[in-house]
């Protein structure tokens, strides 16, 4: 019996969606754009369903990239996912963007994986993962937003795979410090994949035996938005010129 999952990835420049049956990818559509994902997401989703021969009523689970990442992109993806979950009366799960990005790497036991998402302002969103003897990944740090120099202090000399839109900001600093221990994946894999969101979402739904609370599920921002910072500055009597 089929179990169809729709995955939505809108946390960065790379966006898209994937359809999976019991965790196996049966279709994926992705794009790269600095424009908002709102205009492309639903039309491409409908196209994907038509090409595969499925109806929205065939869906049994929605998985959505939860962040960190683009504040606008995360809100768009979360809104669409919640609309589908409510409208179709199906469960929904959030998948942290860094977890999904790390999942694109297949290394060896003992290797570290360091997903890096460009957070602008000279910083990256990141977290550190270790590959276990069974080739599963265990996150060993919190989700963080750091400068490249701060990132270099978190790596402890083991072989580490860098992946994501923040690689260019960190590679030279890490390579100078750790040399050949710093590895890069194929450029084809160096991006956020909707299929990874779908696979992890399906896996976690089956392992936990329940979905997230659709009403309470929120993006993982890691740091406050500009709007929140501006409100905080106004309350403290500061202005935009006071920002670092």
C-alpha positions as CSV (number, residue, x, y, z in Angstrom):
1,X,0.0,0.0,0.0
2,X,1.3,3.4,-0.9
3,X,2.1,6.2,1.6
4,X,2.5,9.5,-0.3
5,X,4.5,12.3,1.2
6,X,4.8,15.8,-0.3
7,X,7.9,17.7,0.8
8,X,8.4,21.4,0.5
9,X,11.8,23.2,0.6
10,X,11.7,27.0,0.7
11,X,14.4,27.9,3.2
12,X,17.0,29.2,0.7
13,X,17.8,30.2,-2.8
14,X,17.2,26.6,-3.9
15,X,13.5,25.7,-3.6
16,X,11.2,23.0,-4.7
17,X,9.1,20.1,-3.8
18,X,9.3,16.3,-3.9
19,X,6.8,13.4,-3.8
20,X,7.8,10.2,-2.0
21,X,6.1,6.9,-1.6
22,X,7.1,5.2,1.7
23,X,10.3,7.4,1.7
24,X,11.2,6.5,-1.9
25,X,11.4,9.5,-4.3
26,X,8.9,9.2,-7.1
27,X,9.2,12.8,-8.4
28,X,11.1,16.1,-7.6
29,X,11.0,19.6,-9.0
30,X,13.6,22.2,-7.9
31,X,14.6,25.6,-8.9
32,X,17.2,28.2,-8.0
33,X,16.1,31.9,-7.7
34,X,16.6,34.9,-5.5
35,X,12.9,35.8,-6.1
36,X,10.2,34.8,-3.7
37,X,9.1,31.2,-3.9
38,X,5.4,32.1,-3.6
39,X,4.8,32.4,-7.3
40,X,6.4,29.1,-8.2
41,X,5.6,26.7,-5.3
42,X,1.9,25.8,-6.0
43,X,2.1,25.8,-9.8
44,X,5.1,23.5,-9.8
45,X,3.5,21.3,-7.2
46,X,0.4,20.9,-9.4
47,X,2.7,20.2,-12.4
48,X,4.5,17.5,-10.4
49,X,1.2,15.8,-9.4
50,X,0.0,15.9,-13.0
51,X,3.2,14.4,-14.4
52,X,3.2,11.5,-11.9
53,X,-0.6,10.9,-12.2
54,X,-1.5,11.7,-8.6
55,X,-4.2,13.8,-7.0
56,X,-3.9,16.0,-3.9
57,X,-6.4,13.6,-2.3
58,X,-3.7,10.9,-2.6
59,X,-1.5,12.7,-0.1
60,X,-1.0,11.2,3.4
61,X,1.7,13.5,4.8
62,X,3.2,16.9,4.3
63,X,6.8,17.6,5.3
64,X,8.2,21.1,5.2
65,X,11.6,22.6,5.7
66,X,11.5,24.3,9.1
67,X,14.6,26.5,9.0
68,X,16.8,28.2,9.7
69,X,17.0,30.0,6.5
70,X,15.3,32.8,4.6
71,X,12.6,34.3,6.9
72,X,10.3,35.1,3.9
73,X,10.9,31.7,2.3
74,X,10.2,29.8,5.6
75,X,6.9,31.6,6.1
76,X,5.8,30.9,2.6
77,X,6.6,27.2,2.9
78,X,5.1,26.9,6.3
79,X,1.9,28.6,5.1
80,X,1.5,26.4,2.1
81,X,2.2,23.2,4.1
82,X,-0.3,24.2,6.8
83,X,-2.9,25.1,4.2
84,X,-2.6,21.6,2.6
85,X,-2.6,19.8,6.0
86,X,-5.7,21.6,7.1
87,X,-7.5,21.4,3.8
88,X,-6.8,17.7,3.2
89,X,-7.0,16.8,6.9
90,X,-3.6,15.0,6.8
91,X,-0.6,15.1,9.2
92,X,2.3,17.5,8.9
93,X,5.9,17.4,10.1
94,X,8.6,20.0,10.2
95,X,12.2,19.1,9.3
96,X,15.1,21.4,10.3
97,X,16.8,22.7,7.2
98,X,20.3,21.9,8.5
99,X,19.3,18.3,9.2
100,X,18.0,17.9,5.6
101,X,21.1,19.5,4.2
102,X,23.5,17.3,6.2
103,X,21.5,14.3,5.0
104,X,22.8,14.8,1.5
105,X,26.3,13.7,2.6
106,X,27.2,10.0,2.7
107,X,30.6,9.8,4.5
108,X,32.3,7.2,6.6
109,X,31.8,6.4,10.3
110,X,33.6,9.0,12.4
111,X,33.4,11.7,9.8
112,X,31.8,15.0,10.6
113,X,29.2,16.8,8.4
114,X,29.0,20.6,8.6
115,X,25.9,22.1,6.8
116,X,26.3,25.8,6.2
117,X,23.5,28.1,5.1
118,X,24.3,31.7,4.1
119,X,22.7,33.9,6.8
120,X,24.0,37.2,5.3
121,X,25.7,39.8,7.5
122,X,28.9,37.8,7.3
123,X,27.4,34.8,9.1
124,X,26.2,31.3,8.4
125,X,23.6,29.1,10.0
126,X,25.2,25.8,10.9
127,X,25.3,22.7,13.1
128,X,27.8,19.8,13.5
129,X,26.9,16.2,12.9
130,X,28.8,13.0,13.4
131,X,28.4,9.9,11.2
132,X,27.9,6.8,13.4
133,X,28.9,3.1,12.8
134,X,25.5,2.5,11.3
135,X,26.0,5.5,8.9
136,X,23.3,7.5,10.6
137,X,24.0,11.1,11.6
138,X,23.8,12.5,15.1
139,X,23.7,16.2,15.6
140,X,26.3,17.2,18.2
141,X,25.6,20.9,18.6
142,X,22.7,23.3,18.7
143,X,21.5,25.1,15.6
144,X,23.8,28.2,15.5
145,X,24.4,31.4,13.5
146,X,28.2,32.1,13.5
147,X,30.9,34.0,11.7
148,X,33.3,31.9,9.6
149,X,36.0,32.3,12.2
150,X,33.7,31.2,14.9
151,X,32.7,28.2,12.8
152,X,36.4,27.2,12.5
153,X,36.6,26.9,16.3
154,X,33.8,24.3,16.4
155,X,35.6,21.9,14.2
156,X,37.9,19.5,16.1
157,X,40.3,18.2,13.5
158,X,38.4,15.2,12.2
159,X,37.5,14.8,8.6
160,X,34.6,17.2,8.0
161,X,32.3,17.5,5.0
162,X,31.1,21.0,4.2
163,X,27.8,21.5,2.3
164,X,25.4,24.3,1.6
165,X,25.2,27.9,0.4
166,X,27.6,29.1,3.1
167,X,30.5,26.9,2.0
168,X,32.2,29.7,0.0
169,X,32.3,31.9,3.2
170,X,34.0,29.2,5.3
171,X,36.0,26.9,3.1
172,X,39.2,28.9,2.9
173,X,39.4,29.5,6.6
174,X,38.7,25.8,7.5
175,X,41.1,24.5,4.8
176,X,43.9,26.7,6.0
177,X,43.4,25.3,9.5
178,X,42.6,21.7,8.8
179,X,44.0,21.0,5.3
180,X,42.9,17.8,3.6
181,X,40.6,16.9,6.4
182,X,38.1,19.4,4.9
183,X,36.1,17.8,2.2
184,X,33.5,19.0,-0.3
185,X,30.7,17.0,-2.0
186,X,29.9,17.0,-5.7
187,X,28.5,20.3,-6.8
188,X,25.3,18.4,-7.7
189,X,24.7,17.7,-4.0
190,X,25.8,21.0,-2.6
191,X,22.3,22.4,-2.1
192,X,19.1,21.8,-0.2
193,X,17.1,19.0,-1.6
194,X,13.3,18.7,-1.2
195,X,13.7,14.9,-1.3
196,X,15.9,15.0,1.8
197,X,13.1,16.9,3.6
198,X,10.6,14.3,2.5
199,X,12.7,11.3,3.5
200,X,13.5,12.6,7.0
201,X,9.9,13.8,7.5
202,X,8.5,10.4,6.6
203,X,11.1,8.6,8.7
204,X,10.4,10.7,11.8
205,X,6.7,10.4,11.3
206,X,7.0,6.6,11.3
207,X,9.4,6.4,14.2
208,X,7.4,8.8,16.4
209,X,4.1,7.4,15.4
210,X,2.6,10.9,15.3
211,X,2.9,14.2,13.5
212,X,3.7,17.7,14.7
213,X,0.9,19.9,15.9
214,X,0.0,21.8,12.8
215,X,-1.3,24.8,14.7
216,X,1.8,25.1,16.9
217,X,4.5,24.2,14.3
218,X,6.7,27.3,13.7
219,X,9.9,28.0,11.7
220,X,13.3,27.7,13.4
221,X,14.7,31.2,12.9
222,X,17.8,30.9,15.3
223,X,18.2,34.7,15.3
224,X,15.5,37.4,15.4
225,X,14.2,39.0,12.2
226,X,15.0,42.6,11.2
227,X,11.4,43.5,12.2
228,X,11.9,42.1,15.7
229,X,15.3,43.9,16.0
230,X,13.8,47.2,14.9
231,X,11.0,46.8,17.5
232,X,13.5,46.1,20.2
233,X,15.6,49.1,19.2
234,X,12.6,51.4,19.3
235,X,11.6,50.1,22.8
236,X,15.1,50.8,24.0
237,X,15.2,54.2,22.5
238,X,17.6,53.3,19.7
239,X,17.4,53.7,16.0
240,X,18.5,51.8,13.0
241,X,21.8,53.6,13.1
242,X,22.5,51.9,16.4
243,X,22.6,48.4,14.8
244,X,26.1,46.8,14.6
